[in-house]
């Protein structure tokens, strides 16, 4: 996938997460998870943009590892929302699927970058 498309997908995911968070029920637990979810979900695209501006391959790998971590954290928080009963699985299944696809592509990119470096 090219850089422009990946940037668009990560931004679209961030916007979708923000919209989903606005639909969450009001409770202490939901509020805490919502804040964490917004932080990690919007950080994916921001860190990918930083990776695109990397000064070297090792720098790009480092920044892509952050994208990987934020994607994994986002998936985890979506799982917590479902397993705690705050939302039904169907409410976040699209977000979860997209987050995991972005995570898989990020891991594949890191592997490619590491092979290229060697």
ABEGO torsion letter per residue (X at the ends): XBAAAAAAAAAAAAAAAAAAAAABBBBAAAAAAAAAAAAAAAAAAAAAAAAAABABAAAAAAAAAAAAAAAAAAAAAAAAAAAAGABBAAAAAAAAAAAAAAAAAAAAAAAAAAAAAX
